[in-house]
Amino acid sequence: MYRVLIVEDEADEASTLRSHLERFGAARGVDFSITWLKTAFDFVSQSGKFDLVFLDIDLPGISGMEAAQLMRVYDEVTPIIFVTNLAQFAVKGYEVDALDFMVKPVGYYDFSLRMEKALRKLSANVGRTIPVPTTDGVRVIPLSLLDYVEVRNHSLIFHVSGDEPLCVRGNLSTFEKENAGGPLLRISKSVLVNMERIDWVRGYDLRTLSGDALRISRSYKRVATEEITRYLGGSR
């Protein structure tokens, strides 16, 4: 099931988008959990993570474009589709890496074309991001950039390539269970490494693609080595 957010101040327009989503989902055998917010302020202030956002540009208070710019500060991945009667401003969507835009009134044929594109993007994103709750909202980290996660003094520290480490309160075991089945591997009591970001392993030493040196604990060595060999060997 994909979580879809509609940010639209006009009830009729929001109802049309919901109807189109339900029709599209029924035709494609895809389930959508749909949330509707009336203002961009509500969108910016809420902390839930969504898989796809339909965002009106012309909103009262904070505009949809401003909201998208704020969103991209902590989430560079989630697709945005602008829905607007201001077609001349839609080109600005490229500044926030918008997936597409639709001009009101939105017909189903136009909608379905955009959703086919969005569905391909959503399918590619499944399991490829890590949502991290912070005091400012949810930071969405692409797995392709996450080197490793470590715990220090009851805080989780996310080491992201090309960015400053992100520190949040949390439990490593809980985080590990929530993200089981992916490329994150425990190599010690305090570290989970992203196997996709391993540069090399030599004995108990491991280096990430960002150049960080990590140590595999003796008690984790056999299982970690087997998992890394299997994963990098392409059997997953």
C-alpha positions, 0 to 999 in steps of 0.5 A, a space after each residue: 500500500 502506498 501512502 498518498 498525500 493531497 494538499 489542496 484547499 478546494 474540497 471539490 478538487 481534492 475529491 476529484 483527485 481522490 476519485 481518480 486515485 481510487 479508480 486508478 488503484 482499482 484498475 491497476 490492483 494497487 492500494 492507496 492510503 489517501 490523506 487530505 490536507 487543506 493548507 501547506 502549513 499543515 503539510 509542513 508541520 505534520 511529521 508523517 511520511 508519504 510515498 507520493 504528494 499531490 501539491 497545489 501551488 496556489 494555496 493560502 498562506 504558505 504556497 505549494 512551491 514554498 512548501 515543496 522547497 521546505 520539504 526538500 530540505 529534509 526529503 530529497 526523494 519523495 515524488 511531488 506532482 504539482 496540481 495547479 491552475 497556474 500553468 505558467 509557474 509549473 516550470 518552477 517545479 524543476 527547482 524542487 525536482 518535481 516529478 510532474 504537474 497537472 493543470 486543473 481541472 484534472 481529467 482522468 486520462 491526464 491523471 492516469 498518464 502521470 500516475 503511470 510515471 509515478 507508479 514506476 518511481 514508487 516501485 523503484 523507491 520501495 525499500 530504497 529510503 530510510 525515514 528518520 523521525 527528527 525534532 523538525 519532522 521526518 528526514 528521508 535518507 536514500 539508502 544509496 547515500 547511507 554508509 552506516 548507523 551507530 549508537 552512542 549514549 542512547 542516540 542513533 547517528 546516521 552517517 550519510 555520504 556528503 552530509 553531516 552525521 544525523 543524530 536522533 534519539 533511538 534504539 539500534 536493535 529496534 531500528 534494525 528490526 524495522 529495517 530487516 531484510 535490507 542491506 543493513 548488517 550488524 557488524 558489532 553491538 553498536 554499528 549497522 553498516 550498509 552493505 551497498 556502501 562497502 568498499 572493502 573488507 580485510 580481516 576484521 577491518 572494513 571501509 565504506 565508500 566514503 572512506 570511513 574505517 569500521 571494525 567488525 567485532 569478533 563475535 559478529 565476524 563469521 556471520 557478517 563475512 558470510 552475509 557480505 559475501 552473499 550480498 555482494 556476490 549478487 545472491 540477494 
